[in-house]
Amino acid sequence: MANFTRRKFLQATGGAVAVSSIGFPAIVGAASKKVVIVGGGVAGATAAKYIRMADSSIDVTLIEPNTEYYTCFMSNEVLSGHRKLDSIRVTYDGLKGHGVTVVHDTVTDIDAAGKKVMTAGGKTMAYDRCIVAPGISFKDNIEGYDAAAMEAMPHAWKAGNQTVLLRKQLEAMPDGGVVAIAAPPNPFRCPPGPYERACQISMYLQAKKPKSKLIIFDSKNKFSKFGLFKQAFERHHKGTIEWVSADNGGKVTRVDGGSNTLYVGDTAHKVDVANVIPAQQAGAIAIKAGLTDDSGWCPIDGRSFESTLQKGVHVIGDASIAKPLPKSGYAANSEGKTCAAAVVAMLGGKAAGDPSLVNTCYSVVGPDDAISVAMVYDLKDGKLSKVAGSGGLTPTDSSPEARAREVQYAYSWFENIKADSWG
């Protein structure tokens, strides 16, 4: 992959938050079309907003149980103390301003044949097109990691209360204590996330509890931005972070939440703070609605993100099988726009156009030091594909000044994507 330069990437994508090249055709019709969107994370919120922006005659209802949403991206900075929880909180007021009807309820089932959605609150909502953005749920791949263990060994992989819990555990830990992160197997939400988290927690330990140590027990032998993270571990976190690969005994198979013990085979590791991140699959409603295949994720048509298993239902965000796109916030935003454009076209009796999607992912790995990966995607032979030469990685030999700028780019991106998705 070519070395990434911000100027080239912005030229390729046309701005900080790229819009699908399908475009948004204006549709005028006498009868109102109804779109029901399940899930108000990045993907669902973006799709709702952009459908209404493209065609205000379309009736868009977004169903989301929570009145507030906490972004997973930048939540690791809450753990280090560099950011307050409120800074990753968004509301749905912006979407309401675009004419989106926001219903705070839980979807219990989707009847694709009957084109209706049912909720725990007793509502039944008809639709012409349904967009499902359910995020993730956890697989039962670690023995003993039940609901009680999640409170003792928080995953913090869904931001909010779990983020606060993990932060409080770090604050309560004595100097000289050991923090463990159990990193999940692929595929999972935010591939660089566990390793950025390690860097952020390490910065906190170095500042407040310098005798402490952090161990990453990994289910993998390699991970996203591998070389850049290994460089960061050596440059900023030497003596604090230890990474243990799967081949070297890193795969956690069992936990005991009562004693904060992680087991690798028969080897027990008792720690002071355990951040256990299980294997993942599509959100529970996607499984219930028959949108997942044997992998636990949702196969889709890359042109429109329509499910290949349930006609008239589209799946976007982390739950979709959109490889080579990663399961990231930026990808979810791009998928939301692509799907919105396709749905507007299809409701107007037109075919969905050729999509162009984008992803970039920043990780703040040390004081004034951030790294990134970026890529542009299109449809080739009916499949989502990387556009050759369109992206790349932060160079390992980039200057301190360039790395410091990447931190500012990361913060600017964060504010922009919040405004673009929910504003």
BELMOTA-V16889 format. One record per residue. N is the residue number from 1. RES is the residue in one small letter. PSI is psi in whole degrees, 0 to 359 (* if undefined). OMEGA is omega in whole degrees, -180 to 180 (999 if undefined). Layout:
BEGIN
n->N res->RES psi->PSI omega->OMEGA
n->N res->RES psi->PSI omega->OMEGA
END
This chain:
BEGIN
n->1 res->m psi->137 omega->-178
n->2 res->a psi->152 omega->176
n->3 res->n psi->138 omega->-176
n->4 res->f psi->132 omega->168
n->5 res->t psi->138 omega->-174
n->6 res->r psi->319 omega->-178
n->7 res->r psi->314 omega->-180
n->8 res->k psi->321 omega->-178
n->9 res->f psi->317 omega->180
n->10 res->l psi->327 omega->175
n->11 res->q psi->322 omega->-178
n->12 res->a psi->323 omega->-174
n->13 res->t psi->343 omega->178
n->14 res->g psi->17 omega->177
n->15 res->g psi->177 omega->-175
n->16 res->a psi->327 omega->178
n->17 res->v psi->104 omega->-173
n->18 res->a psi->149 omega->176
n->19 res->v psi->144 omega->177
n->20 res->s psi->141 omega->-180
n->21 res->s psi->356 omega->178
n->22 res->i psi->323 omega->-175
n->23 res->g psi->172 omega->-177
n->24 res->f psi->91 omega->-178
n->25 res->p psi->140 omega->176
n->26 res->a psi->124 omega->-179
n->27 res->i psi->129 omega->178
n->28 res->v psi->125 omega->-180
n->29 res->g psi->153 omega->-178
n->30 res->a psi->318 omega->-177
n->31 res->a psi->132 omega->179
n->32 res->s psi->132 omega->174
n->33 res->k psi->147 omega->-176
n->34 res->k psi->129 omega->174
n->35 res->v psi->128 omega->175
n->36 res->v psi->128 omega->-179
n->37 res->i psi->128 omega->-178
n->38 res->v psi->109 omega->178
n->39 res->g psi->127 omega->-175
n->40 res->g psi->31 omega->172
n->41 res->g psi->199 omega->-176
n->42 res->v psi->309 omega->-174
n->43 res->a psi->310 omega->-177
n->44 res->g psi->316 omega->180
n->45 res->a psi->317 omega->-180
n->46 res->t psi->315 omega->180
n->47 res->a psi->316 omega->-180
n->48 res->a psi->312 omega->-178
n->49 res->k psi->314 omega->-173
n->50 res->y psi->333 omega->173
n->51 res->i psi->314 omega->-180
n->52 res->r psi->324 omega->177
n->53 res->m psi->325 omega->-178
n->54 res->a psi->322 omega->-176
n->55 res->d psi->100 omega->-176
n->56 res->s psi->354 omega->177
n->57 res->s psi->347 omega->179
n->58 res->i psi->128 omega->179
n->59 res->d psi->112 omega->-177
n->60 res->v psi->123 omega->175
n->61 res->t psi->126 omega->177
n->62 res->l psi->127 omega->-180
n->63 res->i psi->120 omega->-176
n->64 res->e psi->126 omega->-176
n->65 res->p psi->330 omega->-174
n->66 res->n psi->142 omega->178
n->67 res->t psi->344 omega->176
n->68 res->e psi->153 omega->179
n->69 res->y psi->138 omega->177
n->70 res->y psi->124 omega->-176
n->71 res->t psi->137 omega->174
n->72 res->c psi->320 omega->177
n->73 res->f psi->136 omega->-175
n->74 res->m psi->358 omega->179
n->75 res->s psi->336 omega->178
n->76 res->n psi->333 omega->178
n->77 res->e psi->340 omega->173
n->78 res->v psi->323 omega->180
n->79 res->l psi->325 omega->-180
n->80 res->s psi->346 omega->-177
n->81 res->g psi->5 omega->180
n->82 res->h psi->353 omega->-177
n->83 res->r psi->146 omega->176
n->84 res->k psi->151 omega->-179
n->85 res->l psi->323 omega->-176
n->86 res->d psi->337 omega->-178
n->87 res->s psi->343 omega->178
n->88 res->i psi->11 omega->-180
n->89 res->r psi->136 omega->173
n->90 res->v psi->158 omega->176
n->91 res->t psi->180 omega->-178
n->92 res->y psi->14 omega->-180
n->93 res->d psi->323 omega->180
n->94 res->g psi->319 omega->179
n->95 res->l psi->321 omega->178
n->96 res->k psi->324 omega->178
n->97 res->g psi->337 omega->176
n->98 res->h psi->2 omega->179
n->99 res->g psi->13 omega->176
n->100 res->v psi->132 omega->173
n->101 res->t psi->117 omega->-178
n->102 res->v psi->121 omega->180
n->103 res->v psi->120 omega->179
n->104 res->h psi->97 omega->-176
n->105 res->d psi->172 omega->180
n->106 res->t psi->127 omega->177
n->107 res->v psi->129 omega->-178
n->108 res->t psi->337 omega->178
n->109 res->d psi->157 omega->176
n->110 res->i psi->123 omega->178
n->111 res->d psi->94 omega->-176
n->112 res->a psi->323 omega->-180
n->113 res->a psi->319 omega->-179
n->114 res->g psi->356 omega->180
n->115 res->k psi->58 omega->177
n->116 res->k psi->154 omega->-179
n->117 res->v psi->135 omega->180
n->118 res->m psi->144 omega->-178
n->119 res->t psi->163 omega->178
n->120 res->a psi->333 omega->179
n->121 res->g psi->4 omega->176
n->122 res->g psi->9 omega->-180
n->123 res->k psi->147 omega->170
n->124 res->t psi->122 omega->-175
n->125 res->m psi->124 omega->177
n->126 res->a psi->153 omega->178
n->127 res->y psi->159 omega->168
n->128 res->d psi->324 omega->174
n->129 res->r psi->141 omega->178
n->130 res->c psi->135 omega->176
n->131 res->i psi->125 omega->-177
n->132 res->v psi->120 omega->179
n->133 res->a psi->72 omega->-168
n->134 res->p psi->359 omega->-177
n->135 res->g psi->217 omega->-173
n->136 res->i psi->161 omega->163
n->137 res->s psi->170 omega->-175
n->138 res->f psi->141 omega->173
n->139 res->k psi->154 omega->179
n->140 res->d psi->69 omega->-175
n->141 res->n psi->356 omega->-180
n->142 res->i psi->114 omega->-179
n->143 res->e psi->132 omega->177
n->144 res->g psi->353 omega->-179
n->145 res->y psi->79 omega->-179
n->146 res->d psi->190 omega->-177
n->147 res->a psi->320 omega->179
n->148 res->a psi->319 omega->180
n->149 res->a psi->328 omega->179
n->150 res->m psi->332 omega->177
n->151 res->e psi->330 omega->178
n->152 res->a psi->324 omega->-177
n->153 res->m psi->73 omega->-170
n->154 res->p psi->141 omega->176
n->155 res->h psi->325 omega->-178
n->156 res->a psi->30 omega->180
n->157 res->w psi->357 omega->166
n->158 res->k psi->111 omega->-168
n->159 res->a psi->154 omega->-180
n->160 res->g psi->239 omega->-177
n->161 res->n psi->320 omega->-180
n->162 res->q psi->327 omega->176
n->163 res->t psi->315 omega->179
n->164 res->v psi->317 omega->-179
n->165 res->l psi->314 omega->-179
n->166 res->l psi->321 omega->178
n->167 res->r psi->316 omega->-180
n->168 res->k psi->324 omega->178
n->169 res->q psi->321 omega->178
n->170 res->l psi->320 omega->180
n->171 res->e psi->325 omega->-177
n->172 res->a psi->344 omega->-176
n->173 res->m psi->139 omega->178
n->174 res->p psi->154 omega->173
n->175 res->d psi->133 omega->-174
n->176 res->g psi->358 omega->179
n->177 res->g psi->171 omega->-179
n->178 res->v psi->130 omega->174
n->179 res->v psi->137 omega->176
n->180 res->a psi->137 omega->171
n->181 res->i psi->123 omega->173
n->182 res->a psi->107 omega->-176
n->183 res->a psi->142 omega->-173
n->184 res->p psi->166 omega->173
n->185 res->p psi->160 omega->175
n->186 res->n psi->153 omega->-9
n->187 res->p psi->153 omega->180
n->188 res->f psi->163 omega->179
n->189 res->r psi->131 omega->174
n->190 res->c psi->76 omega->-177
n->191 res->p psi->324 omega->178
n->192 res->p psi->354 omega->-169
n->193 res->g psi->313 omega->-178
n->194 res->p psi->330 omega->-173
n->195 res->y psi->325 omega->169
n->196 res->e psi->318 omega->178
n->197 res->r psi->317 omega->178
n->198 res->a psi->317 omega->180
n->199 res->c psi->317 omega->-180
n->200 res->q psi->315 omega->179
n->201 res->i psi->321 omega->179
n->202 res->s psi->321 omega->178
n->203 res->m psi->321 omega->177
n->204 res->y psi->315 omega->-180
n->205 res->l psi->316 omega->-179
n->206 res->q psi->326 omega->-178
n->207 res->a psi->323 omega->-171
n->208 res->k psi->330 omega->-175
n->209 res->k psi->68 omega->-169
n->210 res->p psi->346 omega->178
n->211 res->k psi->357 omega->-174
n->212 res->s psi->169 omega->-176
n->213 res->k psi->152 omega->176
n->214 res->l psi->131 omega->178
n->215 res->i psi->130 omega->173
n->216 res->i psi->112 omega->173
n->217 res->f psi->117 omega->-170
n->218 res->d psi->142 omega->174
n->219 res->s psi->1 omega->-175
n->220 res->k psi->166 omega->175
n->221 res->n psi->355 omega->179
n->222 res->k psi->157 omega->-177
n->223 res->f psi->174 omega->-177
n->224 res->s psi->137 omega->180
n->225 res->k psi->39 omega->-171
n->226 res->f psi->307 omega->-177
n->227 res->g psi->320 omega->-179
n->228 res->l psi->320 omega->177
n->229 res->f psi->318 omega->178
n->230 res->k psi->322 omega->176
n->231 res->q psi->316 omega->180
n->232 res->a psi->320 omega->178
n->233 res->f psi->318 omega->-179
n->234 res->e psi->319 omega->-174
n->235 res->r psi->315 omega->-172
n->236 res->h psi->338 omega->-167
n->237 res->h psi->21 omega->179
n->238 res->k psi->129 omega->-178
n->239 res->g psi->348 omega->178
n->240 res->t psi->313 omega->-178
n->241 res->i psi->131 omega->171
n->242 res->e psi->127 omega->178
n->243 res->w psi->128 omega->-180
n->244 res->v psi->114 omega->-178
n->245 res->s psi->167 omega->178
n->246 res->a psi->316 omega->-178
n->247 res->d psi->339 omega->-180
n->248 res->n psi->20 omega->176
n->249 res->g psi->33 omega->-177
n->250 res->g psi->348 omega->-174
n->251 res->k psi->112 omega->179
n->252 res->v psi->126 omega->-177
n->253 res->t psi->342 omega->-177
n->254 res->r psi->148 omega->176
n->255 res->v psi->158 omega->171
n->256 res->d psi->102 omega->-177
n->257 res->g psi->332 omega->-179
n->258 res->g psi->330 omega->-178
n->259 res->s psi->8 omega->-178
n->260 res->n psi->50 omega->-178
n->261 res->t psi->133 omega->175
n->262 res->l psi->140 omega->-178
n->263 res->y psi->128 omega->171
n->264 res->v psi->101 omega->-170
n->265 res->g psi->235 omega->178
n->266 res->d psi->2 omega->-178
n->267 res->t psi->124 omega->-178
n->268 res->a psi->138 omega->176
n->269 res->h psi->104 omega->177
n->270 res->k psi->127 omega->-175
n->271 res->v psi->172 omega->179
n->272 res->d psi->320 omega->178
n->273 res->v psi->128 omega->180
n->274 res->a psi->121 omega->175
n->275 res->n psi->99 omega->-175
n->276 res->v psi->119 omega->-179
n->277 res->i psi->107 omega->-176
n->278 res->p psi->171 omega->170
n->279 res->a psi->156 omega->-171
n->280 res->q psi->162 omega->176
n->281 res->q psi->179 omega->180
n->282 res->a psi->156 omega->178
n->283 res->g psi->154 omega->-171
n->284 res->a psi->323 omega->-177
n->285 res->i psi->329 omega->178
n->286 res->a psi->321 omega->178
n->287 res->i psi->314 omega->-179
n->288 res->k psi->323 omega->-175
n->289 res->a psi->4 omega->178
n->290 res->g psi->32 omega->-178
n->291 res->l psi->354 omega->-177
n->292 res->t psi->152 omega->172
n->293 res->d psi->195 omega->-176
n->294 res->d psi->341 omega->180
n->295 res->s psi->344 omega->-175
n->296 res->g psi->359 omega->179
n->297 res->w psi->174 omega->-170
n->298 res->c psi->112 omega->177
n->299 res->p psi->140 omega->-176
n->300 res->i psi->162 omega->169
n->301 res->d psi->119 omega->-175
n->302 res->g psi->343 omega->179
n->303 res->r psi->319 omega->-173
n->304 res->s psi->352 omega->-174
n->305 res->f psi->22 omega->172
n->306 res->e psi->138 omega->178
n->307 res->s psi->139 omega->174
n->308 res->t psi->356 omega->-179
n->309 res->l psi->332 omega->-178
n->310 res->q psi->108 omega->-177
n->311 res->k psi->141 omega->177
n->312 res->g psi->358 omega->179
n->313 res->v psi->130 omega->179
n->314 res->h psi->145 omega->179
n->315 res->v psi->126 omega->-178
n->316 res->i psi->165 omega->179
n->317 res->g psi->202 omega->-173
n->318 res->d psi->329 omega->-174
n->319 res->a psi->338 omega->-174
n->320 res->s psi->153 omega->171
n->321 res->i psi->91 omega->-175
n->322 res->a psi->20 omega->179
n->323 res->k psi->134 omega->18
n->324 res->p psi->4 omega->173
n->325 res->l psi->139 omega->176
n->326 res->p psi->170 omega->175
n->327 res->k psi->85 omega->-174
n->328 res->s psi->165 omega->179
n->329 res->g psi->318 omega->-179
n->330 res->y psi->318 omega->178
n->331 res->a psi->320 omega->179
n->332 res->a psi->319 omega->177
n->333 res->n psi->316 omega->180
n->334 res->s psi->320 omega->177
n->335 res->e psi->323 omega->178
n->336 res->g psi->319 omega->179
n->337 res->k psi->318 omega->178
n->338 res->t psi->314 omega->-180
n->339 res->c psi->319 omega->179
n->340 res->a psi->313 omega->-180
n->341 res->a psi->319 omega->-180
n->342 res->a psi->317 omega->-179
n->343 res->v psi->317 omega->178
n->344 res->v psi->315 omega->179
n->345 res->a psi->314 omega->-176
n->346 res->m psi->324 omega->177
n->347 res->l psi->337 omega->177
n->348 res->g psi->10 omega->178
n->349 res->g psi->17 omega->-180
n->350 res->k psi->161 omega->177
n->351 res->a psi->147 omega->174
n->352 res->a psi->143 omega->-179
n->353 res->g psi->187 omega->179
n->354 res->d psi->124 omega->-177
n->355 res->p psi->155 omega->168
n->356 res->s psi->122 omega->-175
n->357 res->l psi->163 omega->-176
n->358 res->v psi->151 omega->172
n->359 res->n psi->141 omega->164
n->360 res->t psi->148 omega->-176
n->361 res->c psi->122 omega->177
n->362 res->y psi->146 omega->173
n->363 res->s psi->121 omega->176
n->364 res->v psi->114 omega->-169
n->365 res->v psi->354 omega->-180
n->366 res->g psi->178 omega->178
n->367 res->p psi->121 omega->-179
n->368 res->d psi->39 omega->-179
n->369 res->d psi->116 omega->176
n->370 res->a psi->153 omega->178
n->371 res->i psi->160 omega->-178
n->372 res->s psi->160 omega->172
n->373 res->v psi->145 omega->-178
n->374 res->a psi->153 omega->179
n->375 res->m psi->149 omega->173
n->376 res->v psi->145 omega->-175
n->377 res->y psi->149 omega->171
n->378 res->d psi->188 omega->-179
n->379 res->l psi->124 omega->180
n->380 res->k psi->123 omega->-178
n->381 res->d psi->38 omega->177
n->382 res->g psi->3 omega->-178
n->383 res->k psi->145 omega->175
n->384 res->l psi->134 omega->-174
n->385 res->s psi->155 omega->174
n->386 res->k psi->142 omega->174
n->387 res->v psi->117 omega->-174
n->388 res->a psi->132 omega->176
n->389 res->g psi->9 omega->-173
n->390 res->s psi->346 omega->-175
n->391 res->g psi->209 omega->179
n->392 res->g psi->193 omega->-177
n->393 res->l psi->156 omega->168
n->394 res->t psi->130 omega->178
n->395 res->p psi->142 omega->179
n->396 res->t psi->337 omega->-179
n->397 res->d psi->19 omega->179
n->398 res->s psi->152 omega->-173
n->399 res->s psi->160 omega->175
n->400 res->p psi->324 omega->179
n->401 res->e psi->320 omega->179
n->402 res->a psi->320 omega->179
n->403 res->r psi->321 omega->178
n->404 res->a psi->323 omega->177
n->405 res->r psi->324 omega->179
n->406 res->e psi->327 omega->175
n->407 res->v psi->314 omega->180
n->408 res->q psi->323 omega->175
n->409 res->y psi->318 omega->-179
n->410 res->a psi->316 omega->-179
n->411 res->y psi->322 omega->177
n->412 res->s psi->316 omega->177
n->413 res->w psi->318 omega->-177
n->414 res->f psi->313 omega->180
n->415 res->e psi->321 omega->-179
n->416 res->n psi->318 omega->-176
n->417 res->i psi->328 omega->174
n->418 res->k psi->314 omega->-180
n->419 res->a psi->323 omega->-177
n->420 res->d psi->327 omega->-176
n->421 res->s psi->317 omega->-174
n->422 res->w psi->350 omega->-172
n->423 res->g psi->* omega->999
END
